[in-house]
Structures are given as structure tokens and as C-alpha cells.
Amino acid sequence: MDRTEQIFGNEMPVRVIRRAEQNKEKYRRKYGDAEQFHLAAKPAPAIGERLGVQQLVMSETPAVQFDDRSIIIGNIRMGFGHYRIAMAMASAAHALGYTPYWFDLHAFSDAAPGRIIGEQNQLYSLGSRLSQAVPPFNKLVWEPLNSEGFRRLSYNSSDQKTAELMTGAYADLPKDIPFLATHVWPAQAAIHAGLTRVVNAVPDNWPMALHLAEGALHTVQTPSAALGYRALRGMNGKRPLKPMPAGSVVCTGHYVDHELVANIESDCALRLERMQHGKAKRWLLSIGGAGAQKGLFITVIRKLLPFIQKEKAALFVNVGDHLGIWQEMAAAVPEMKPHLHEHFADFYEAARFCDDAYYGDVTGIHAFSHADVFAAVYVTNLLMRVSDVLLTKPGELSFYPVPKLMLPRVGGHEAWGAIRAAEVGDGTYECRTPAEVIQLLQLMQRHDDVLAEMCANIQAAKQAGIYDGAYRAVRLTVGEKA
């Protein structure tokens, strides 16, 4: 079946099909056909030792042997969100006794998949940055595109056709190997390549046709997303569509790493203990791959500085692999310098700092940056466990079991991540302006009741299984009872 012409029984207009074919042909001329290549495996940086992750890389000959405990974690590097979710899946797989193989289509930069995704990633990153720097662009272009443009079924039709050019990367994968994708493109390409056990882990809480991979089992993190996807809500304007078949979408809960879920009680207990003893309140700023919201981060740092100087607060800033952004921030706030500690040496030094911070005291400002993308992303996981409050836009981090202050969204699709966090009670509502951000920052810094309530809600959510989504997604992929 041509998945461009018909999606879950919904026929696509001729003009949509023609545009999809033209888009595929454009990429084929620029980057080549779906030529097959081979794979080898090596331990992944940073998470290889901790999570048992094997990274799949291009090879001249087939050089990897899978067994019945192997699971492929399909993903792409687009921002940090999909990598972060992939790490959660790999962590859960490792905890359940499976060997996770990291399959990043974007990393195959010498072949069509990597080149196509690289072009799309550059455009998306540019749009994210422009949306924060140019309000009219955000209002007239970026918000509508991310909330409604990507929502339409016609968008999925075009993606499905382009994914046909990505199948060459799957030549060495057994057709029946469990394949768990944290971005729709690896899932779509897996289906086109003939894989039969594909799970498509949908990241967003706002139903969008962008995330559909017909032929895969779809998992979502919330009940509202499950119903929205089942009905294909709003994916054809005001006209209803034929729904997804029963059993094709499953609500698993939030995708969270095993080491975060398993330690929720002790992490929350230490947060409460620090508050009771008047220790410095620990704030974590995590900057994503697009590097948006730099100006807001500078404002936050300036507002926290008086508390940092009095050792009433401490600040962790992870800029990932965007060291230049940190240098710009440091230049903009030179008064940070007396309190500043930079952790740029290697991943293991950053990990040792987090180990020491778990029970020890922390003061000042601690900046983290790593050129390796695995370390760049995973350091935030380590820092979350030793932080009291995470400041984040309402993207993938909305679903993590750490108290959160929600910054303005970058794209309309993120709004429902903040809604979910506010309703679960492990995060604030979305602060749409810098003034709102500072108001809640000062409230949470000066008073302990908000943070204490969030810790209680996190523990209640764990008991309800809300954070077990990664375990369930893995079990569904390998055929175990979820």
C-alpha cells in the first residue's frame, strides 16, 4: 500500500500526492536514492557504559550480530528532545535486560537519510531561534506552523514519501527485530523497509499528523493525546477523518529514564531535607539543541545572582554542545565570574560533580558543556537528580519527575506539555512572559510550599505509574505484556 495516497483509510487529494512525489524527487536529486549500506556497532559515548548502549555506525561490510535480547532505538538528532527520549527508552531497555542499539538516521551523514534530515534540522533550528528573537515571526509563522501546519494529514503524506529514501540504512536489520523509534522518520522508514515489529513513540502532547507512522504501534504519554490521535483530531481542518484502528495507539505514560524513576523517593526526600536545613536552593537551566531563549536565560541569571551571592541559591547551566551560547551569556553577565565554576573537561568530571552533589553542599554557578552530543544531553539527566527546580520550556522535559518552572514555549505544539505538568502537579503552568517567569522564580526561591507540594505530587504520580512510559514502550516493542 502506498502510504502517501491513503492514511488510516483517509484518501489524500491528488494535489497532495503530487506535491509529496515532487518533494521526494527534490531530495532524491540533491542527496541520492535509498542506497543500501552496512552497519557496525561500538559502545556509545557517555551512555555506553552506564546504559549498555551500542551505537550503530556505517560500515563497509556487515559487522554486527543481533540476538533475541537486542532492541533497536531509532532516533534522530533534531534539537535534544528526541535524543533525550531515546536515552529514556535505552535506559528502560537496559534495566529490563535488553541490549539497546542506537540507530540515529541523522548520524549517517554520508548517505541520503543523514543529508535529508540535516537539511530539515537546520531549518527547524533557525525557525526556533527566529521565533524567540522576532515576535511577529513567532505569531504569524512559527506558532501556526507548529500547532496547525504539522497537524494536517497532508503533511504526513509528504513525509511518508520522503521516508522511502531512508530505507537503505535498514539493510542489515533483521525484519523481525524489535524497533522502537523516538521520531517518526525512523519509524516510517522502518515500515517502508519491511520491519514488522515497529513502535513509534510519539513525543508531543498535542496530536499532529507529523507524528503518524501507519503500520507501527503508536505510544503516547497522556490520555488526552491517546484520544486525540485515535480520532485524528483536527488533522483535516474542521472536517472529521476516519479514526485510527482500535489498538493502534496506546497510552504508556511519561517516557522517563530508569535511573530517574527508580530514585524518585530518595531524590525528593533530599530536596525536602535541603529546604528544612536552609541549604542553597538548586536551579537547573537546560538549553536545547536549537539554543533558543538565550535572552530569557540571561534575565533569569541576573535575578538569581543576589540569592547566589548570599548562598541562598545555586545554579546549574547545561548548554550542551553549544559552548558559544555559554560564552555569550557569560559575557553578558560578567558579575557571575566570582561565583563561576566551569565543567567542560570531560563527561566523567561532570558525573563526579553530580555524585558529590547528591549528598554534599553546592554553592555558586556551575556551567556544563560537552562537544560530544551524548554527554551534552545526558548531563542534564544527572543534574536533574541533584537539582531542586528545573527551568525548561514545555517540551520533552515537561514529562520528567523533577519540580519544574515552565518557561515560554518554542512552538505552539509545546503548550500542552505545560498543561500536562500543571495538572499532574509536578510543574508550574506555562509562564508566557519574562515577568511571569521572574514572579514564580522569586516565589519558589523565597517560599518552600510550592516545591514541597510538587515533590508530593511527583511521588504520588510515581505510585500511579505515570512515569513508567519507557518501560511500557519497551515491553510493547519486544512483545512482553506492558
C-alpha positions as CSV (number, residue, x, y, z in Angstrom):
1,M,0.0,0.0,0.0
2,D,1.3,3.5,-0.9
3,R,1.2,5.3,2.5
4,T,1.2,8.6,0.7
5,E,-2.1,8.1,-1.1
6,Q,-4.1,6.8,1.8
7,I,-3.5,7.3,5.6
8,F,-5.6,5.2,8.0
9,G,-8.3,4.8,5.3
10,N,-8.3,8.5,4.5
11,E,-7.8,9.2,0.8
12,M,-5.4,12.0,0.0
13,P,-6.2,14.6,-2.7
14,V,-4.4,14.3,-6.0
15,R,-2.6,17.7,-5.4
16,V,-1.3,16.4,-2.0
17,I,0.0,13.2,-3.6
18,R,1.7,15.1,-6.4
19,R,3.3,17.5,-4.0
20,A,4.6,14.6,-1.9
21,E,6.1,13.0,-5.0
22,Q,7.7,16.2,-6.1
23,N,9.2,16.7,-2.6
24,K,10.7,13.2,-2.7
25,E,12.1,13.8,-6.2
26,K,13.7,17.1,-5.0
27,Y,15.6,15.3,-2.2
28,R,16.5,12.4,-4.5
29,R,18.2,14.7,-6.9
30,K,20.0,16.5,-4.1
31,Y,21.1,13.6,-2.0
32,G,20.7,10.4,-4.0
33,D,18.5,7.2,-3.8
34,A,17.9,4.9,-1.0
35,E,21.2,3.1,-1.5
36,Q,21.9,0.3,1.0
37,F,24.9,0.4,3.4
38,H,26.1,-1.8,6.2
39,L,26.4,-1.3,9.9
40,A,28.9,-1.9,12.7
41,A,28.4,-1.4,16.5
42,K,30.5,0.3,19.1
43,P,29.9,1.4,22.7
44,A,28.1,4.8,22.7
45,P,29.9,7.7,24.3
46,A,28.8,8.6,27.9
47,I,25.8,6.3,27.9
48,G,27.5,3.1,26.6
49,E,29.0,2.1,30.0
50,R,26.0,3.4,32.1
51,L,23.1,2.2,29.9
52,G,24.8,-0.6,27.9
53,V,24.1,1.3,24.6
54,Q,25.7,0.1,21.4
55,Q,25.9,2.8,18.7
56,L,25.3,1.7,15.1
57,V,27.6,3.3,12.6
58,M,28.2,2.9,8.9
59,S,30.5,0.1,7.8
60,E,31.9,-1.3,4.6
61,T,30.7,-4.8,5.5
62,P,28.1,-6.2,7.8
63,A,29.8,-6.1,11.3
64,V,27.1,-6.5,13.9
65,Q,25.3,-9.6,15.3
66,F,21.9,-9.2,17.0
67,D,20.3,-11.7,19.3
68,D,16.9,-12.2,20.9
69,R,17.8,-9.6,23.6
70,S,18.5,-6.9,21.1
71,I,16.3,-3.9,20.6
72,I,16.9,-1.0,18.1
73,I,16.3,2.5,19.4
74,G,15.6,4.5,16.3
75,N,16.0,8.3,16.6
76,I,17.4,11.4,15.0
77,R,19.3,14.4,16.4
78,M,17.0,17.3,16.0
79,G,17.4,19.5,19.0
80,F,17.9,17.4,22.1
81,G,14.3,16.2,22.6
82,H,14.3,13.1,20.5
83,Y,17.8,12.1,21.8
84,R,16.6,12.6,25.4
85,I,13.6,10.4,24.8
86,A,15.7,7.8,23.1
87,M,18.0,7.7,26.1
88,A,15.0,7.1,28.4
89,M,14.0,4.1,26.2
90,A,17.5,2.8,26.1
91,S,17.7,3.1,29.9
92,A,14.5,1.3,30.4
93,A,15.5,-1.5,27.9
94,H,18.8,-1.9,29.8
95,A,17.0,-2.1,33.1
96,L,14.7,-4.8,31.7
97,G,17.7,-6.9,30.5
98,Y,17.9,-5.9,26.8
99,T,20.8,-4.6,24.8
100,P,19.8,-1.2,23.2
101,Y,21.3,-0.4,19.8
102,W,21.4,3.3,19.0
103,F,20.2,3.9,15.4
104,D,20.4,7.6,14.5
105,L,19.4,8.3,10.9
106,H,20.8,11.8,11.1
107,A,24.2,10.4,12.0
108,F,24.5,8.6,8.7
109,S,25.8,11.8,7.1
110,D,27.4,10.2,4.1
111,A,24.0,8.8,2.9
112,A,20.6,10.1,1.9
113,P,19.0,9.8,5.4
114,G,21.6,11.9,7.2
115,R,21.7,14.5,4.4
116,I,17.9,14.9,4.2
117,I,17.5,15.2,8.0
118,G,20.5,17.5,8.3
119,E,18.8,20.0,6.0
120,Q,15.5,19.8,7.9
121,N,17.3,20.2,11.2
122,Q,19.0,23.4,10.1
123,L,15.7,24.8,9.0
124,Y,13.9,23.8,12.3
125,S,16.7,25.2,14.5
126,L,16.7,28.5,12.5
127,G,12.9,28.7,12.9
128,S,13.2,28.1,16.7
129,R,15.7,30.8,17.2
130,L,13.8,33.3,15.0
131,S,10.6,32.6,16.9
132,Q,12.3,33.9,20.1
133,A,14.1,36.8,18.5
134,V,11.3,38.1,16.2
135,P,7.8,38.1,17.8
136,P,5.9,38.8,14.6
137,F,7.6,35.7,13.0
138,N,6.6,33.7,16.1
139,K,3.0,34.8,15.9
140,L,2.4,34.7,12.2
141,V,4.6,31.8,11.1
142,W,6.1,29.6,13.8
143,E,3.2,29.2,16.2
144,P,0.7,28.4,13.4
145,L,3.2,26.0,11.7
146,N,3.9,24.0,14.9
147,S,0.3,23.9,16.1
148,E,-1.7,23.6,12.9
149,G,0.6,23.2,9.9
150,F,2.3,20.0,11.2
151,R,-1.1,18.8,12.4
152,R,-2.6,18.3,9.0
153,L,-2.8,14.8,7.4
154,S,-1.4,16.2,4.2
155,Y,1.9,16.9,6.0
156,N,2.2,13.2,6.9
157,S,1.6,12.3,3.3
158,S,4.7,14.2,2.2
159,D,6.9,12.8,5.0
160,Q,5.9,9.2,4.1
161,K,7.1,9.6,0.6
162,T,10.4,11.2,1.6
163,A,11.0,8.4,4.1
164,E,11.2,6.0,1.2
165,L,14.7,7.4,0.6
166,M,15.8,6.4,4.0
167,T,15.4,2.7,3.8
168,G,18.9,1.9,2.7
169,A,20.1,2.3,6.4
170,Y,18.0,-0.8,7.4
171,A,19.6,-3.4,5.1
172,D,21.4,-5.2,8.0
173,L,18.5,-5.2,10.4
174,P,16.5,-8.4,10.7
175,K,12.9,-7.9,9.6
176,D,11.6,-9.1,12.9
177,I,13.9,-7.2,15.2
178,P,12.2,-5.0,17.8
179,F,12.4,-1.4,16.6
180,L,11.4,1.4,19.0
181,A,11.5,4.9,17.3
182,T,11.5,8.2,19.1
183,H,11.0,10.2,16.0
184,V,8.5,9.4,13.2
185,W,11.0,9.3,10.3
186,P,12.9,6.3,11.6
187,A,9.5,4.6,12.3
188,Q,8.2,5.4,8.8
189,A,11.4,4.3,7.1
190,A,11.4,1.0,9.1
191,I,7.9,0.2,7.9
192,H,8.9,1.0,4.3
193,A,12.0,-1.2,4.8
194,G,9.7,-4.2,5.7
195,L,10.4,-4.3,9.5
196,T,7.4,-6.0,11.3
197,R,7.8,-5.0,15.0
198,V,7.9,-1.2,14.9
199,V,6.8,1.0,17.8
200,N,6.5,4.7,17.2
201,A,6.9,6.7,20.5
202,V,5.1,9.9,19.9
203,P,6.8,12.8,21.8
204,D,4.3,15.6,21.9
205,N,1.1,16.0,23.9
206,W,-0.6,17.9,21.0
207,P,-1.9,15.4,18.3
208,M,-0.2,16.2,15.0
209,A,-0.2,14.1,11.8
210,L,3.5,14.8,11.6
211,H,4.0,12.0,14.2
212,L,2.0,9.3,12.4
213,A,3.7,6.1,11.1
214,E,1.0,3.9,9.8
215,G,1.9,0.2,10.2
216,A,3.6,0.9,13.6
217,L,2.1,0.7,17.0
218,H,1.9,4.3,18.4
219,T,2.6,5.1,22.0
220,V,1.7,8.4,23.7
221,Q,2.4,9.8,27.1
222,T,-1.1,11.0,28.2
223,P,-4.8,10.0,27.9
224,S,-5.7,13.2,26.1
225,A,-3.0,12.6,23.4
226,A,-4.3,9.0,23.0
227,L,-7.9,10.1,22.3
228,G,-6.7,12.9,20.1
229,Y,-4.6,10.6,17.9
230,R,-7.2,7.8,17.9
231,A,-9.7,10.3,16.4
232,L,-7.1,12.1,14.2
233,R,-8.5,15.2,15.8
234,G,-8.2,18.4,13.8
235,M,-5.9,16.8,11.2
236,N,-8.2,17.8,8.3
237,G,-9.3,21.2,9.4
238,K,-12.9,21.2,10.7
239,R,-13.8,18.0,8.7
240,P,-13.6,14.8,10.8
241,L,-11.5,11.9,9.5
242,K,-11.7,8.1,9.7
243,P,-10.1,7.2,13.1
244,M,-7.0,5.1,13.7
245,P,-7.9,1.5,14.2
246,A,-8.5,0.1,17.7
247,G,-5.2,-0.9,19.3
248,S,-3.0,1.2,17.1
249,V,-2.4,3.8,19.8
250,V,-1.6,3.1,23.4
251,C,-1.1,5.5,26.4
252,T,2.0,4.2,28.2
253,G,2.7,7.2,30.5
254,H,5.7,9.5,30.5
255,Y,8.9,8.4,28.8
256,V,11.5,8.7,31.7
257,D,14.9,7.0,32.3
258,H,15.0,4.1,34.7
259,E,17.6,5.8,37.0
260,L,15.3,8.8,37.4
261,V,12.1,6.7,38.1
262,A,13.8,4.3,40.4
263,N,15.2,7.1,42.6
264,I,12.2,9.4,42.8
265,E,11.6,8.8,46.6
266,S,15.2,9.4,47.6
267,D,15.7,12.4,45.3
268,C,12.5,14.1,46.6
269,A,13.5,13.3,50.2
270,L,16.8,15.1,49.7
271,R,15.1,18.1,48.2
272,L,12.9,18.4,51.3
273,E,15.8,17.9,53.6
274,R,17.8,20.7,51.9
275,M,14.8,23.0,52.4
276,Q,14.4,22.1,56.0
277,H,18.0,22.8,56.7
278,G,18.1,26.1,54.8
279,K,20.6,24.9,52.2
280,A,21.0,26.7,48.9
281,K,18.1,26.1,46.5
282,R,19.4,24.5,43.4
283,W,18.2,25.7,40.0
284,L,18.9,23.9,36.7
285,L,18.8,25.7,33.3
286,S,19.0,23.2,30.4
287,I,19.5,24.7,26.9
288,G,18.3,22.6,24.0
289,G,19.9,21.9,20.6
290,A,18.3,24.9,18.9
291,G,19.8,27.3,21.5
292,A,16.6,29.4,21.7
293,Q,15.7,31.6,24.7
294,K,19.2,32.9,25.5
295,G,17.9,36.3,26.4
296,L,15.5,34.9,28.9
297,F,18.2,32.8,30.5
298,I,20.3,35.9,31.0
299,T,17.4,37.6,32.7
300,V,17.0,34.6,35.0
301,I,20.7,34.5,35.9
302,R,20.6,38.2,36.8
303,K,17.6,37.7,39.1
304,L,19.1,34.7,40.8
305,L,22.5,36.4,41.4
306,P,21.6,38.2,44.7
307,F,20.5,34.8,46.1
308,I,23.6,33.1,44.8
309,Q,25.8,35.7,46.3
310,K,24.2,35.1,49.7
311,E,24.5,31.3,49.2
312,K,20.7,31.0,49.3
313,A,20.7,29.6,45.7
314,A,22.9,27.7,43.4
315,L,22.6,27.5,39.6
316,F,23.5,24.7,37.2
317,V,23.5,25.6,33.5
318,N,23.9,22.9,30.8
319,V,24.4,24.4,27.4
320,G,25.0,21.0,25.8
321,D,27.3,21.2,22.8
322,H,26.7,24.9,22.3
323,L,29.7,26.4,24.1
324,G,29.4,29.6,22.1
325,I,26.0,30.3,23.7
326,W,27.5,30.0,27.2
327,Q,30.3,32.3,26.2
328,E,27.8,34.9,25.1
329,M,25.8,34.6,28.3
330,A,29.0,34.8,30.4
331,A,30.0,38.0,28.6
332,A,26.5,39.5,29.1
333,V,26.6,38.9,32.9
334,P,30.3,39.5,33.9
335,E,29.3,39.7,37.6
336,M,28.9,35.9,37.5
337,K,32.6,35.4,37.4
338,P,33.5,35.3,41.1
339,H,30.9,32.6,41.6
340,L,31.5,30.6,38.4
341,H,32.8,27.0,38.0
342,E,33.0,25.6,34.5
343,H,32.8,21.8,33.9
344,F,34.0,21.5,30.3
345,A,36.8,18.9,30.8
346,D,35.0,15.7,30.2
347,F,31.8,13.8,30.9
348,Y,33.3,11.8,33.8
349,E,34.3,15.0,35.7
350,A,30.7,16.3,35.3
351,A,29.4,12.9,36.5
352,R,31.7,13.0,39.6
353,F,30.4,16.5,40.4
354,C,26.9,15.2,40.3
355,D,27.8,12.2,42.5
356,D,29.4,14.6,45.1
357,A,26.4,17.0,44.9
358,Y,23.9,14.3,45.8
359,Y,24.6,14.4,49.5
360,G,27.1,17.3,49.6
361,D,26.6,21.1,49.6
362,V,26.7,23.2,46.5
363,T,27.0,26.9,46.0
364,G,27.8,29.3,43.2
365,I,27.1,28.9,39.4
366,H,28.2,25.7,37.6
367,A,28.3,25.7,33.8
368,F,28.4,22.4,31.8
369,S,29.2,22.0,28.1
370,H,30.4,18.9,26.1
371,A,31.2,18.6,22.4
372,D,30.0,15.0,22.4
373,V,26.2,15.0,21.9
374,F,25.6,12.0,24.2
375,A,27.4,13.7,27.1
376,A,25.8,17.0,26.2
377,V,22.3,15.5,26.6
378,Y,22.9,13.1,29.4
379,V,24.5,15.5,31.8
380,T,21.0,17.1,32.2
381,N,19.8,13.7,33.4
382,L,22.5,13.6,36.1
383,L,21.8,17.2,37.1
384,M,18.1,16.7,37.4
385,R,18.6,14.3,40.3
386,V,20.7,16.8,42.3
387,S,18.5,19.9,41.4
388,D,15.5,21.3,43.2
389,V,13.9,23.1,40.3
390,L,14.3,22.7,36.6
391,L,13.6,25.7,34.4
392,T,12.5,24.5,31.0
393,K,10.4,25.2,28.0
394,P,7.4,22.9,27.9
395,G,9.0,20.3,25.5
396,E,10.1,16.8,26.3
397,L,11.3,17.8,29.8
398,S,7.7,18.6,30.8
399,F,7.2,14.9,31.5
400,Y,10.2,14.3,33.8
401,P,9.8,13.7,37.6
402,V,11.5,16.8,38.8
403,P,9.9,20.1,40.0
404,K,9.7,22.4,37.0
405,L,9.2,26.1,36.3
406,M,7.8,26.3,32.8
407,L,9.3,28.9,30.5
408,P,7.5,30.2,27.4
409,R,7.0,27.6,24.7
410,V,9.0,27.5,21.4
411,G,6.2,26.5,19.0
412,G,2.5,26.1,19.7
413,H,2.7,22.3,19.9
414,E,4.6,22.6,23.3
415,A,1.7,24.3,25.1
416,W,0.1,21.0,26.1
417,G,3.3,19.8,27.7
418,A,2.9,22.6,30.3
419,I,-0.8,21.8,30.7
420,R,0.1,18.2,31.5
421,A,2.7,19.2,34.0
422,A,0.4,21.7,35.7
423,E,-2.4,19.1,36.0
424,V,-0.1,16.3,37.3
425,G,1.3,18.9,39.7
426,D,5.0,18.3,39.1
427,G,5.4,21.7,37.3
428,T,4.0,25.2,37.0
429,Y,1.7,26.5,34.4
430,E,3.5,27.9,31.3
431,C,4.9,31.4,32.0
432,R,4.3,33.3,28.8
433,T,6.3,36.4,29.7
434,P,9.6,37.1,31.4
435,A,7.7,38.9,34.2
436,E,5.7,35.7,34.9
437,V,8.9,33.7,35.0
438,I,10.6,36.0,37.5
439,Q,7.4,36.1,39.6
440,L,7.4,32.4,40.1
441,L,11.1,32.1,40.4
442,Q,11.1,34.5,43.3
443,L,8.1,32.8,44.8
444,M,9.7,29.4,44.7
445,Q,13.1,30.8,45.9
446,R,11.6,32.6,48.9
447,H,8.9,30.1,49.9
448,D,9.1,26.3,50.2
449,D,5.5,25.3,50.0
450,V,5.3,25.2,46.2
451,L,8.3,22.9,45.9
452,A,7.2,20.7,48.7
453,E,3.8,20.2,47.0
454,M,5.5,19.4,43.7
455,C,7.6,16.7,45.5
456,A,4.5,15.2,47.0
457,N,2.8,15.2,43.6
458,I,5.8,13.5,42.0
459,Q,5.8,10.7,44.5
460,A,2.0,10.3,44.0
461,A,2.4,10.2,40.3
462,K,5.1,7.5,40.6
463,Q,2.7,5.4,42.6
464,A,0.1,5.8,39.9
465,G,2.6,4.6,37.2
466,I,2.6,7.9,35.3
467,Y,6.4,7.9,34.8
468,D,6.5,4.2,33.6
469,G,6.1,5.0,29.9
470,A,9.6,4.0,28.8
471,Y,9.3,0.6,30.4
472,R,5.9,0.0,28.8
473,A,7.0,1.1,25.4
474,V,10.0,-1.3,25.5
475,R,7.8,-4.1,26.7
476,L,5.3,-3.5,23.8
477,T,8.2,-3.4,21.3
478,V,9.7,-6.7,22.4
479,G,6.3,-8.4,22.8
480,E,6.1,-8.6,26.6
481,K,2.9,-7.7,28.5
482,A,3.0,-3.9,29.1
